[in-house]
Amino acid sequence: MAALIQDVSKLTNRYQTTVPSGVRKQLKLGKGDRIRYCIEPSGRVYIEPVRDEDVDPALRAFLDFVEADIKAHPEHLRAFDGALHDRLKALVGDIDVDLGEPLSHDDE
């Protein structure tokens, strides 16, 4: 029987972690790739790569459409301007977000 290989990583204050290099190599993961966490009834957790073929077909079609439109009409892209910022701020009111602050117990 093959030996079980183990790797360890640490959680940050925001419950984020780095996937160890041995795991990245085994799963052939690169920057920007996505992983899926699978939990068995026994409580054992494993991760697997999410490949493009795993993406919802409707979402994939939409993202392909957006990508093609951007490539065909790059002149339609605009910088994030102050007016859009003001519209978005009106949607969330005066909610302050500190990305460095740990999550509250309600957000876990």
All heavy atoms as an XYZ file, in Angstrom:
853
protein
N       0.840     -1.185      0.000
C       0.000      0.000      0.000
C       0.886      1.250      0.000
O       1.871      1.320      0.722
C      -0.908     -0.018      1.233
C      -1.860      1.133      1.290
S      -3.002      0.878      2.672
C      -3.610      2.500      2.852
N       0.532      2.233     -0.799
C       1.323      3.453     -0.901
C       1.200      4.277      0.377
O       0.162      4.293      1.020
C       0.846      4.281     -2.092
N       2.272      4.948      0.719
C       2.274      5.795      1.906
C       1.395      7.007      1.674
O       1.342      7.561      0.572
C       3.700      6.220      2.237
N       0.697      7.430      2.713
C      -0.151      8.615      2.651
C       0.741      9.844      2.763
O       1.548      9.955      3.685
C      -1.172      8.588      3.793
C      -2.129      9.754      3.891
C      -3.045      9.781      2.667
C      -2.963      9.656      5.152
N       0.632     10.735      1.813
C       1.417     11.970      1.835
C       0.571     13.052      2.487
O      -0.610     13.209      2.164
C       1.817     12.392      0.406
C       2.676     11.298     -0.222
C       2.553     13.721      0.417
C       2.957     11.508     -1.686
N       1.172     13.794      3.398
C       0.444     14.845      4.097
C       1.130     16.177      3.889
O       2.350     16.257      3.794
C       0.364     14.531      5.595
C      -0.409     13.286      5.912
C      -0.518     13.062      7.418
O      -0.052     13.842      8.224
N      -1.144     11.965      7.780
N       0.335     17.228      3.836
C       0.817     18.600      3.776
C      -0.001     19.406      4.767
O      -1.155     19.067      5.035
C       0.646     19.197      2.373
C       1.936     19.212      1.586
O       2.985     19.507      2.195
O       1.893     18.939      0.385
N       0.564     20.462      5.284
C      -0.112     21.287      6.286
C      -0.103     22.735      5.813
O       0.874     23.211      5.227
C       0.606     21.182      7.657
C      -0.022     22.104      8.679
C       0.597     19.740      8.144
N      -1.206     23.443      6.078
C      -1.245     24.883      5.839
C      -1.944     25.529      7.031
O      -2.560     24.847      7.840
C      -1.963     25.218      4.528
O      -3.311     24.825      4.582
N      -1.832     26.833      7.144
C      -2.343     27.569      8.290
C      -3.470     28.499      7.848
O      -3.406     29.083      6.761
C      -1.191     28.387      8.899
C      -1.565     29.209     10.091
C      -0.342     29.960     10.608
C      -0.709     30.877     11.736
N       0.437     31.657     12.215
N      -4.500     28.655      8.684
C      -5.590     29.583      8.403
C      -5.214     30.987      8.874
O      -4.641     31.155      9.949
C      -6.871     29.159      9.129
C      -7.557     27.907      8.621
C      -8.745     27.565      9.517
C      -8.024     28.087      7.199
N      -5.573     31.987      8.077
C      -5.377     33.377      8.478
C      -6.545     33.804      9.363
O      -7.486     33.032      9.591
C      -5.335     34.301      7.244
O      -6.635     34.320      6.641
C      -4.285     33.852      6.245
N      -6.514     35.039      9.819
C      -7.624     35.571     10.620
C      -8.934     35.580      9.848
O     -10.007     35.598     10.440
C      -7.303     36.999     11.086
C      -6.213     37.022     12.125
O      -5.885     36.010     12.729
N      -5.626     38.189     12.338
N      -8.851     35.584      8.521
C     -10.060     35.597      7.687
C     -10.369     34.200      7.146
O     -11.078     34.057      6.166
C      -9.903     36.605      6.552
C      -9.763     38.041      7.097
C      -9.874     39.110      6.059
N     -11.020     39.027      5.208
C     -12.238     39.498      5.501
N     -12.452     40.073      6.654
N     -13.213     39.398      4.634
N      -9.812     33.174      7.784
C     -10.052     31.778      7.412
C      -9.596     31.450      6.000
O     -10.173     30.623      5.315
C     -11.522     31.399      7.616
C     -11.936     31.494      9.054
C     -12.590     32.610      9.534
C     -11.624     30.477      9.949
C     -12.937     32.715     10.867
C     -11.981     30.570     11.284
C     -12.631     31.688     11.730
O     -12.964     31.777     13.057
N      -8.543     32.107      5.540
C      -7.973     31.816      4.231
C      -6.700     31.006      4.438
O      -6.087     31.054      5.511
C      -7.663     33.113      3.488
C      -8.904     33.924      3.185
C      -8.562     35.304      2.644
O      -7.539     35.881      2.970
N      -9.442     35.818      1.810
N      -6.303     30.269      3.413
C      -5.086     29.463      3.502
C      -4.425     29.398      2.137
O      -5.034     29.704      1.116
C      -5.401     28.030      4.017
O      -4.180     27.357      4.267
C      -6.231     27.250      3.019
N      -3.170     28.998      2.126
C      -2.440     28.744      0.894
C      -2.434     27.244      0.660
O      -2.147     26.475      1.574
C      -0.996     29.264      1.009
O      -1.038     30.674      1.235
C      -0.197     28.955     -0.234
N      -2.738     26.831     -0.553
C      -2.685     25.410     -0.888
C      -1.206     25.041     -1.008
O      -0.478     25.657     -1.795
C      -3.443     25.114     -2.202
C      -3.324     23.652     -2.580
C      -4.912     25.534     -2.092
N      -0.754     24.069     -0.231
C       0.670     23.700     -0.270
C       1.123     23.308     -1.683
O       0.356     22.764     -2.473
C       0.748     22.493      0.680
C      -0.423     22.660      1.591
C      -1.502     23.269      0.743
N       2.387     23.566     -1.977
C       2.907     23.333     -3.328
C       2.757     21.876     -3.763
O       2.460     21.607     -4.933
C       4.361     23.774     -3.438
O       5.176     22.992     -2.580
N       2.946     20.917     -2.859
C       2.787     19.509     -3.223
C       1.373     19.187     -3.677
O       1.171     18.415     -4.621
N       0.395     19.807     -3.015
C      -1.011     19.605     -3.395
C      -1.282     20.279     -4.737
O      -1.926     19.715     -5.610
C      -1.960     20.144     -2.298
C      -3.411     20.068     -2.736
C      -1.749     19.399     -0.987
N      -0.762     21.499     -4.907
C      -0.952     22.207     -6.191
C      -0.389     21.400     -7.339
O      -1.001     21.289     -8.398
C      -0.303     23.594     -6.140
C      -0.999     24.571     -5.225
C      -0.517     26.006     -5.431
N       0.912     26.169     -5.485
C       1.682     26.488     -4.437
N       1.150     26.645     -3.249
N       2.970     26.657     -4.605
N       0.789     20.824     -7.137
C       1.422     20.033     -8.202
C       0.613     18.764     -8.495
O       0.386     18.426     -9.654
C       2.855     19.665     -7.812
C       3.795     20.849     -7.844
C       5.177     20.471     -7.361
C       6.062     21.705     -7.264
N       7.363     21.394     -6.654
N       0.181     18.094     -7.448
C      -0.585     16.856     -7.630
C      -1.897     17.115     -8.366
O      -2.306     16.333     -9.229
C      -0.875     16.223     -6.259
C      -1.688     14.952     -6.319
C      -0.942     13.793     -6.985
O       0.273     13.691     -6.898
N      -1.671     12.934     -7.656
N      -2.570     18.235     -8.042
C      -3.853     18.553     -8.669
C      -3.695     19.382     -9.944
O      -4.678     19.734    -10.583
C      -4.753     19.310     -7.679
C      -5.160     18.532     -6.423
C      -6.002     19.408     -5.507
C      -5.911     17.265     -6.790
N      -2.436     19.707    -10.284
C      -2.136     20.526    -11.472
C      -2.895     21.856    -11.417
O      -3.556     22.262    -12.364
C      -2.462     19.765    -12.755
C      -1.636     18.501    -12.920
C      -2.026     17.752    -14.180
C      -1.161     16.532    -14.381
N      -1.533     15.392    -13.560
N      -2.765     22.548    -10.276
C      -3.431     23.828    -10.066
C      -2.498     24.973    -10.415
O      -1.294     24.906    -10.173
C      -3.863     23.974     -8.601
C      -4.927     23.014     -8.106
C      -5.090     23.148     -6.596
C      -6.245     23.244     -8.819
N      -3.067     26.018    -10.975
C      -2.324     27.228    -11.272
C      -3.030     28.424    -10.662
O      -4.123     28.304    -10.107
N      -2.425     29.580    -10.773
C      -3.024     30.806    -10.242
C      -4.394     31.017    -10.880
O      -4.553     30.870    -12.086
C      -2.127     32.007    -10.510
C      -0.839     31.963     -9.724
C       0.014     33.173    -10.003
C       1.297     33.080     -9.211
N       2.167     34.225     -9.441
N      -5.376     31.343    -10.061
C      -6.726     31.609    -10.559
C      -7.591     30.374    -10.684
O      -8.795     30.482    -10.910
N      -6.997     29.178    -10.562
C      -7.804     27.951    -10.622
C      -8.713     27.875     -9.398
O      -8.440     28.474     -8.354
C      -6.914     26.707    -10.671
C      -6.281     26.500    -12.029
O      -6.685     27.178    -12.993
O      -5.364     25.658    -12.122
N      -9.769     27.121     -9.536
C     -10.722     26.943     -8.440
C     -10.634     25.517     -7.925
O     -10.304     24.599     -8.674
C     -12.135     27.251     -8.931
C     -12.283     28.698     -9.357
C     -13.691     29.010     -9.814
N     -14.370     27.840    -10.318
C     -14.778     27.665    -11.570
N     -14.593     28.599    -12.432
N     -15.376     26.572    -11.945
N     -10.945     25.358     -6.628
C     -10.993     24.031     -6.035
C     -12.349     23.830     -5.368
O     -13.002     24.782     -4.975
C      -9.853     23.806     -5.011
C      -9.856     24.896     -3.948
C      -8.512     23.713     -5.695
C      -8.812     24.678     -2.857
N     -12.765     22.583     -5.317
C     -14.038     22.210     -4.694
C     -13.713     21.414     -3.432
O     -12.867     20.524     -3.456
C     -14.857     21.345     -5.648
C     -16.159     20.838     -5.078
C     -16.904     19.922     -6.046
N     -17.264     20.643     -7.263
C     -16.806     20.363     -8.476
N     -15.981     19.362     -8.673
N     -17.184     21.064     -9.529
N     -14.385     21.748     -2.341
C     -14.245     20.999     -1.097
C     -15.375     19.982     -1.037
O     -16.543     20.333     -1.169
C     -14.324     21.932      0.118
C     -13.161     22.892      0.186
C     -13.189     24.105     -0.497
C     -12.025     22.574      0.916
C     -12.117     24.982     -0.447
C     -10.949     23.452      0.973
C     -11.010     24.651      0.290
O      -9.945     25.511      0.340
N     -15.031     18.729     -0.840
C     -16.015     17.650     -0.769
C     -15.971     17.057      0.637
O     -14.897     16.715      1.131
C     -15.696     16.569     -1.802
S     -15.592     17.209     -3.487
N     -17.142     16.941      1.256
C     -17.219     16.436      2.621
C     -17.998     15.128      2.613
O     -19.151     15.086      2.188
C     -17.902     17.461      3.547
C     -17.177     18.805      3.466
C     -17.948     16.939      4.984
C     -17.900     19.946      4.150
N     -17.365     14.071      3.080
C     -18.012     12.771      3.161
C     -18.847     12.693      4.445
O     -18.584     13.437      5.399
C     -16.960     11.665      3.152
C     -16.179     11.605      1.851
C     -15.086     10.543      1.866
O     -14.729     10.049      2.960
O     -14.602     10.217      0.772
N     -19.843     11.820      4.489
C     -20.663     11.685      5.699
C     -19.831     11.404      6.954
O     -20.203     11.806      8.053
C     -21.583     10.506      5.382
C     -21.680     10.498      3.894
C     -20.333     10.961      3.408
N     -18.688     10.764      6.785
C     -17.820     10.455      7.929
C     -17.135     11.701      8.486
O     -16.555     11.665      9.567
C     -16.749      9.447      7.504
O     -15.870     10.050      6.560
N     -17.184     12.810      7.729
C     -16.508     14.038      8.141
C     -15.186     14.260      7.427
O     -14.603     15.330      7.514
N     -14.724     13.254      6.701
C     -13.465     13.397      5.949
C     -13.688     14.418      4.825
O     -14.700     14.391      4.140
C     -13.053     12.056      5.374
C     -11.741     12.118      4.641
C     -11.385     10.746      4.064
N      -9.969     10.698      3.863
C      -9.113     10.009      4.583
N      -9.553      9.263      5.565
N      -7.829     10.048      4.338
N     -12.727     15.313      4.651
C     -12.827     16.375      3.645
C     -11.705     16.188      2.635
O     -10.570     15.887      2.999
C     -12.700     17.772      4.295
C     -12.739     18.869      3.240
C     -13.795     17.979      5.329
N     -12.015     16.336      1.378
C     -10.978     16.333      0.354
C     -11.261     17.444     -0.636
O     -12.362     17.981     -0.686
C     -10.843     14.966     -0.328
C     -12.060     14.492     -1.091
C     -12.162     14.705     -2.459
C     -13.091     13.824     -0.444
C     -13.266     14.265     -3.159
C     -14.201     13.382     -1.147
C     -14.277     13.607     -2.500
O     -15.375     13.171     -3.196
N     -10.239     17.820     -1.383
C     -10.405     18.876     -2.385
C     -10.114     18.290     -3.756
O      -9.378     17.312     -3.892
C      -9.507     20.101     -2.118
C      -8.030     19.745     -2.238
C      -9.830     20.724     -0.775
C      -7.104     20.939     -2.186
N     -10.732     18.904     -4.751
C     -10.488     18.501     -6.130
C     -10.533     19.743     -7.005
O     -11.198     20.723     -6.655
C     -11.516     17.461     -6.591
C     -12.943     17.958     -6.566
C     -13.955     16.856     -6.863
O     -13.632     15.677     -6.734
O     -15.087     17.216     -7.227
N      -9.824     19.730     -8.111
C      -9.863     20.898     -8.994
C     -11.214     21.006     -9.690
O     -11.863     20.010     -9.973
C      -8.748     20.608    -10.013
C      -8.559     19.136     -9.976
C      -8.940     18.675     -8.604
N     -11.643     22.237     -9.928
C     -12.849     22.488    -10.712
C     -12.374     22.873    -12.101
O     -11.686     23.875    -12.274
C     -13.695     23.629    -10.095
C     -14.895     23.948    -10.975
C     -14.139     23.266     -8.685
N     -12.681     22.072    -13.058
C     -12.273     22.317    -14.438
C     -13.410     23.012    -15.180
O     -14.563     22.976    -14.761
C     -11.907     20.999    -15.136
C     -10.838     20.208    -14.422
C      -9.507     20.938    -14.436
N      -8.503     20.146    -13.725
C      -7.472     20.657    -13.107
N      -7.277     21.948    -13.108
N      -6.617     19.889    -12.488
N     -13.090     23.628    -16.299
C     -14.102     24.364    -17.068
C     -15.316     23.506    -17.379
O     -16.436     23.993    -17.393
C     -13.509     24.900    -18.372
C     -12.697     26.170    -18.141
O     -12.868     26.810    -17.091
O     -11.900     26.504    -19.021
N     -15.111     22.220    -17.612
C     -16.242     21.364    -17.951
C     -17.175     21.156    -16.753
O     -18.305     20.720    -16.907
C     -15.780     20.015    -18.498
C     -14.885     19.222    -17.579
C     -13.395     19.503    -17.761
O     -13.012     20.435    -18.476
O     -12.610     18.762    -17.153
N     -16.701     21.503    -15.530
C     -17.529     21.381    -14.335
C     -18.441     22.588    -14.129
O     -19.319     22.556    -13.287
C     -16.653     21.225    -13.088
C     -15.841     19.937    -13.104
O     -16.231     19.002    -13.841
O     -14.833     19.867    -12.398
N     -18.199     23.667    -14.882
C     -18.960     24.903    -14.704
C     -20.346     24.752    -15.323
O     -20.512     24.137    -16.376
C     -18.204     26.091    -15.345
C     -18.998     27.367    -15.249
C     -16.851     26.258    -14.674
N     -21.337     25.341    -14.665
C     -22.711     25.331    -15.164
C     -22.723     25.803    -16.619
O     -22.150     26.845    -16.936
C     -23.547     26.269    -14.287
C     -24.985     26.362    -14.729
O     -25.239     26.858    -15.846
O     -25.852     25.964    -13.945
N     -23.374     25.057    -17.516
C     -23.355     25.413    -18.941
C     -23.927     26.806    -19.223
O     -23.432     27.505    -20.104
C     -24.212     24.334    -19.605
C     -24.353     23.245    -18.612
C     -24.076     23.812    -17.263
N     -24.946     27.210    -18.478
C     -25.520     28.541    -18.701
C     -24.533     29.630    -18.302
O     -24.372     30.633    -19.007
C     -26.830     28.694    -17.925
N     -23.856     29.425    -17.182
C     -22.857     30.398    -16.739
C     -21.694     30.425    -17.724
O     -21.200     31.490    -18.086
C     -22.365     30.064    -15.331
C     -21.280     30.973    -14.763
C     -21.748     32.426    -14.723
C     -20.867     30.495    -13.387
N     -21.237     29.265    -18.180
C     -20.144     29.202    -19.136
C     -20.523     29.947    -20.415
O     -19.722     30.712    -20.959
C     -19.799     27.732    -19.448
C     -18.797     27.514    -20.561
C     -17.438     28.173    -20.395
N     -16.887     28.048    -19.074
C     -16.138     28.991    -18.485
N     -15.840     30.101    -19.115
N     -15.680     28.824    -17.271
N     -21.759     29.758    -20.900
C     -22.201     30.444    -22.119
C     -22.193     31.960    -21.908
O     -21.759     32.722    -22.784
C     -23.584     29.956    -22.521
N     -22.656     32.406    -20.738
C     -22.671     33.835    -20.450
C     -21.248     34.404    -20.391
O     -20.954     35.439    -20.985
C     -23.405     34.111    -19.131
C     -23.306     35.537    -18.686
C     -24.026     36.531    -19.332
C     -22.478     35.891    -17.634
C     -23.937     37.850    -18.939
C     -22.375     37.211    -17.224
C     -23.105     38.196    -17.876
N     -20.362     33.711    -19.692
C     -18.986     34.191    -19.585
C     -18.282     34.192    -20.933
O     -17.512     35.112    -21.241
C     -18.211     33.336    -18.576
C     -18.687     33.446    -17.121
C     -17.922     32.458    -16.248
C     -18.559     34.856    -16.595
N     -18.559     33.193    -21.760
C     -17.998     33.165    -23.113
C     -18.512     34.344    -23.933
O     -17.764     34.962    -24.694
C     -18.331     31.849    -23.814
C     -17.571     30.664    -23.240
O     -16.582     30.878    -22.496
O     -17.974     29.517    -23.517
N     -19.800     34.665    -23.775
C     -20.396     35.807    -24.480
C     -19.720     37.110    -24.049
O     -19.345     37.935    -24.888
C     -21.904     35.870    -24.200
C     -22.534     37.160    -24.625
C     -22.814     37.411    -25.963
C     -22.840     38.135    -23.690
C     -23.386     38.603    -26.360
C     -23.418     39.335    -24.074
C     -23.688     39.574    -25.413
N     -19.550     37.291    -22.736
C     -18.920     38.512    -22.227
C     -17.485     38.612    -22.741
O     -17.051     39.666    -23.199
C     -18.959     38.546    -20.683
C     -18.109     39.686    -20.134
C     -20.393     38.672    -20.188
N     -16.748     37.509    -22.704
C     -15.373     37.510    -23.189
C     -15.307     37.881    -24.678
O     -14.489     38.715    -25.085
C     -14.730     36.145    -22.964
C     -13.292     36.072    -23.452
C     -12.682     34.690    -23.289
O     -13.437     33.708    -23.156
O     -11.449     34.602    -23.323
N     -16.181     37.287    -25.473
C     -16.193     37.572    -26.912
C     -16.556     39.034    -27.174
O     -15.966     39.676    -28.055
C     -17.173     36.641    -27.624
N     -17.507     39.562    -26.405
C     -17.927     40.956    -26.587
C     -16.791     41.918    -26.230
O     -16.565     42.902    -26.932
C     -19.162     41.252    -25.747
C     -19.722     42.627    -26.054
O     -20.088     42.876    -27.229
O     -19.784     43.466    -25.123
N     -16.075     41.617    -25.170
C     -14.947     42.471    -24.781
C     -13.867     42.442    -25.856
O     -13.299     43.481    -26.207
C     -14.380     42.032    -23.409
C     -15.375     42.398    -22.303
C     -13.017     42.672    -23.146
C     -15.019     41.827    -20.943
N     -13.592     41.257    -26.399
C     -12.580     41.149    -27.452
C     -13.023     41.866    -28.729
O     -12.218     42.505    -29.402
C     -12.288     39.686    -27.763
C     -11.471     38.997    -26.685
C     -11.230     37.542    -27.033
C     -10.398     36.857    -25.958
N     -10.216     35.421    -26.238
N     -14.318     41.760    -29.062
C     -14.818     42.364    -30.291
C     -14.991     43.878    -30.173
O     -14.870     44.596    -31.165
C     -16.155     41.721    -30.679
N     -15.285     44.356    -28.965
C     -15.572     45.783    -28.776
C     -14.833     46.344    -27.559
O     -15.462     46.823    -26.610
C     -17.076     45.999    -28.604
C     -17.888     45.478    -29.741
N     -17.944     46.098    -30.967
C     -18.665     44.373    -29.840
C     -18.726     45.406    -31.769
N     -19.167     44.350    -31.112
N     -13.506     46.314    -27.566
C     -12.778     46.838    -26.401
C     -13.048     48.319    -26.160
O     -12.885     48.802    -25.045
C     -11.310     46.572    -26.736
C     -11.277     46.435    -28.219
C     -12.611     45.872    -28.616
N     -13.502     49.009    -27.197
C     -13.793     50.447    -27.046
C     -14.984     50.688    -26.112
O     -15.200     51.799    -25.635
C     -14.047     51.099    -28.416
C     -15.352     50.686    -29.101
C     -15.262     49.370    -29.867
O     -14.233     48.683    -29.807
O     -16.245     49.046    -30.555
N     -15.777     49.667    -25.833
C     -16.926     49.816    -24.931
C     -16.537     49.751    -23.456
O     -17.339     50.091    -22.592
C     -17.983     48.742    -25.212
C     -18.660     48.919    -26.534
N     -19.469     47.962    -27.081
C     -18.647     49.931    -27.435
C     -19.934     48.370    -28.244
N     -19.437     49.573    -28.488
N     -15.323     49.302    -23.191
C     -14.866     49.239    -21.804
C     -14.608     50.644    -21.290
O     -14.071     51.483    -21.996
C     -13.579     48.416    -21.699
C     -13.712     46.935    -21.998
C     -12.338     46.272    -21.939
C     -14.654     46.258    -21.036
N     -15.029     50.870    -20.064
C     -14.823     52.187    -19.461
C     -14.177     52.018    -18.087
O     -14.389     51.021    -17.420
C     -16.159     52.916    -19.277
C     -16.807     53.299    -20.586
C     -18.072     54.061    -20.341
N     -18.962     53.233    -19.521
C     -20.002     53.696    -18.862
N     -20.299     54.962    -18.890
N     -20.762     52.892    -18.152
N     -13.436     53.021    -17.702
C     -12.832     53.021    -16.372
C     -13.937     53.157    -15.328
O     -15.006     53.712    -15.591
C     -11.851     54.178    -16.246
N     -13.674     52.636    -14.162
C     -14.600     52.746    -13.036
C     -14.590     54.200    -12.600
O     -13.645     54.675    -11.979
C     -14.102     51.819    -11.919
C     -15.048     51.682    -10.781
C     -16.122     50.811    -10.861
C     -14.865     52.407     -9.623
C     -16.988     50.663     -9.798
C     -15.718     52.273     -8.563
C     -16.789     51.400     -8.650
N     -15.641     54.949    -12.944
C     -15.643     56.387    -12.674
C     -16.396     56.722    -11.385
O     -17.012     55.880    -10.754
C     -16.228     57.163    -13.856
C     -17.690     56.834    -14.117
O     -18.289     56.097    -13.327
O     -18.231     57.323    -15.116
N     -16.349     57.980    -11.025
C     -16.985     58.448     -9.796
C     -18.484     58.263     -9.784
O     -19.082     57.961     -8.743
N     -19.141     58.429    -10.935
C     -20.598     58.293    -10.986
C     -21.019     56.865    -10.649
O     -21.973     56.647     -9.893
C     -21.120     58.692    -12.365
N     -20.305     55.884    -11.185
C     -20.629     54.492    -10.884
C     -20.359     54.198     -9.415
O     -21.133     53.505     -8.752
C     -19.839     53.545    -11.776
C     -20.080     52.054    -11.569
C     -21.566     51.711    -11.726
C     -19.255     51.235    -12.533
N     -19.283     54.758     -8.897
C     -18.972     54.587     -7.473
C     -20.116     55.128     -6.618
O     -20.540     54.486     -5.655
C     -17.667     55.301     -7.132
C     -17.343     55.282     -5.680
N     -17.731     56.287     -4.828
C     -16.702     54.359     -4.918
C     -17.336     55.999     -3.605
N     -16.706     54.835     -3.636
N     -20.627     56.288     -6.963
C     -21.724     56.885     -6.197
C     -22.992     56.033     -6.274
O     -23.710     55.878     -5.284
C     -22.020     58.308     -6.695
C     -20.861     59.259     -6.434
O     -19.996     58.939     -5.584
O     -20.811     60.316     -7.090
N     -23.283     55.479     -7.453
C     -24.462     54.612     -7.600
C     -24.325     53.358     -6.742
O     -25.265     52.928     -6.083
C     -24.657     54.233     -9.063
C     -25.186     55.385     -9.918
C     -25.288     55.066    -11.390
N     -25.942     53.797    -11.666
C     -25.764     53.100    -12.784
N     -24.948     53.555    -13.722
N     -26.386     51.970    -12.972
N     -23.134     52.757     -6.755
C     -22.913     51.555     -5.947
C     -22.973     51.875     -4.457
O     -23.529     51.107     -3.673
C     -21.569     50.923     -6.298
C     -21.481     50.316     -7.699
C     -20.054     49.882     -7.994
C     -22.436     49.149     -7.836
N     -22.431     53.008     -4.067
C     -22.463     53.399     -2.660
C     -23.895     53.608     -2.196
O     -24.246     53.255     -1.067
C     -21.636     54.653     -2.431
C     -21.510     55.022     -0.969
C     -20.396     56.020     -0.752
C     -20.283     56.439      0.674
N     -19.796     55.418      1.561
N     -24.755     54.123     -3.064
C     -26.161     54.320     -2.702
C     -26.848     52.986     -2.426
O     -27.792     52.919     -1.641
C     -26.883     55.073     -3.812
N     -26.371     51.916     -3.053
C     -26.973     50.599     -2.838
C     -26.642     50.008     -1.476
O     -27.427     49.266     -0.907
C     -26.522     49.623     -3.931
C     -27.031     49.901     -5.337
C     -26.357     48.951     -6.326
C     -28.537     49.734     -5.398
N     -25.463     50.325     -0.954
C     -25.042     49.728      0.312
C     -25.091     50.699      1.476
O     -24.795     50.333      2.609
C     -23.623     49.119      0.205
C     -23.600     47.959     -0.768
C     -22.610     50.167     -0.176
N     -25.476     51.926      1.225
C     -25.589     52.894      2.304
C     -24.245     53.230      2.909
O     -23.243     53.342      2.214
N     -24.227     53.337      4.211
C     -23.010     53.739      4.922
C     -22.310     52.555      5.575
O     -21.713     52.673      6.639
C     -23.358     54.785      5.987
C     -23.852     56.075      5.359
O     -23.346     56.425      4.275
O     -24.736     56.723      5.941
N     -22.372     51.391      4.960
C     -21.734     50.202      5.505
C     -20.236     50.300      5.257
O     -19.786     50.445      4.128
C     -22.298     48.923      4.859
C     -23.772     48.791      5.169
C     -21.520     47.701      5.332
C     -24.452     47.658      4.434
N     -19.461     50.262      6.339
C     -18.003     50.291      6.223
C     -17.482     48.863      6.165
O     -17.933     47.998      6.913
C     -17.376     51.000      7.425
C     -17.626     52.498      7.398
O     -17.639     53.071      6.289
O     -17.807     53.089      8.478
N     -16.532     48.627      5.285
C     -15.942     47.301      5.144
C     -14.443     47.426      5.359
O     -13.783     48.210      4.679
C     -16.229     46.702      3.746
C     -15.532     45.368      3.588
C     -17.720     46.582      3.520
N     -13.921     46.658      6.313
C     -12.489     46.596      6.554
C     -12.039     45.191      6.181
O     -12.308     44.233      6.903
C     -12.183     46.883      8.024
C     -10.686     46.828      8.331
O      -9.891     46.515      7.415
O     -10.324     47.100      9.489
N     -11.383     45.042      5.037
C     -10.996     43.725      4.547
C      -9.964     43.042      5.434
O      -9.785     41.833      5.358
C     -10.486     43.820      3.108
C     -11.517     44.302      2.094
C     -10.868     44.411      0.705
C     -12.715     43.381      2.047
N      -9.304     43.784      6.297
C      -8.329     43.194      7.201
C      -8.933     42.721      8.510
O      -8.283     42.044      9.299
N     -10.181     43.084      8.754
C     -10.841     42.725     10.015
C     -11.313     41.271      9.980
O     -11.848     40.811      8.979
C     -12.041     43.655     10.215
C     -12.785     43.450     11.503
C     -13.943     44.431     11.623
O     -13.774     45.602     11.243
O     -15.011     44.002     12.094
N     -11.124     40.538     11.085
C     -11.612     39.146     11.121
C     -13.129     39.098     10.961
O     -13.838     40.045     11.316
C     -11.202     38.650     12.513
C     -10.172     39.616     12.995
C     -10.442     40.919     12.306
N     -13.628     37.999     10.415
C     -15.068     37.819     10.253
C     -15.730     37.713     11.618
O     -15.161     37.163     12.562
C     -15.351     36.548      9.446
C     -14.878     36.544      8.000
C     -15.085     35.158      7.402
C     -15.621     37.587      7.199
N     -16.972     38.196     11.710
C     -17.735     38.019     12.944
C     -18.231     36.595     13.031
O     -18.222     35.850     12.043
C     -18.924     38.985     12.963
O     -19.890     38.572     12.027
N     -18.696     36.177     14.205
C     -19.208     34.808     14.364
C     -20.399     34.564     13.444
O     -20.613     33.462     12.979
C     -19.590     34.562     15.817
C     -18.400     34.484     16.727
N     -17.488     33.450     16.668
C     -17.936     35.336     17.678
C     -16.539     33.655     17.556
N     -16.772     34.791     18.178
N     -21.183     35.598     13.146
C     -22.339     35.456     12.250
C     -21.922     35.177     10.812
O     -22.668     34.599     10.041
C     -23.204     36.717     12.271
C     -23.851     36.944     13.623
O     -24.016     35.963     14.388
O     -24.186     38.117     13.925
N     -20.707     35.608     10.432
C     -20.235     35.444      9.059
C     -19.480     34.145      8.826
O     -19.084     33.850      7.717
C     -19.313     36.610      8.665
C     -20.050     37.930      8.602
O     -21.268     37.901      8.318
O     -19.431     38.967      8.852
N     -19.245     33.385      9.880
C     -18.457     32.156      9.727
C     -19.271     31.058      9.096
O     -20.398     30.913      9.213
C     -17.906     31.704     11.072
C     -16.887     32.704     11.594
C     -16.310     32.300     12.949
O     -16.587     31.199     13.423
O     -15.574     33.110     13.497
